[in-house]
Amino acid sequence: MKKTEHLKLNSVKFGVSGGIVYSLFILLISIFSNVFPSWENLIFECYGFFGYNVTSFLGFLLGIIYSFIDGFLVLFFLSWIYNRLN
């Protein structure tokens, strides 16, 4: 029986792409939360303890940075686990 080759994922590139996508998602929700104030609660429940706030630029920037870190870590470890299981 012939052994098939499995695709190896580049964990760092996968993590960076996840961080970028997730931080863009948080950026859009932050912008739209000025139009729909109830949307701010979606992010504030996750990042409010870390200083996220739509009304200040520093809080807005912190939310984007934390979301990049979250997206990076999640997809980095998912691809790392995928590579280890193959």
Steps between C-alpha positions, in 0.01 A plus 500: 500500500641839397539761774345837412675825575321748722507872459705683762369840602733789577383582851643853514348608169172340595505683833581836343217465252261412781615798701449736210152369421388508863638850561322626185181344632541682833581822313175478302294423809662793679415735214142374473452520876472877458191438284370201698602554866397150607782354287759642738389245760617218271861610525487660842413166663825353364741793510344747743714375785813574296415863429291474182276802451347637182495858625878535542762444232732316738222261605407448137863423413531259794195309380652456155835389644338249736284362221808452280669307781189286554460422131869422465510264798185311407600429141866445584412224747233350275748466214771376737265229631403412144866457405568284807206269431622422149 
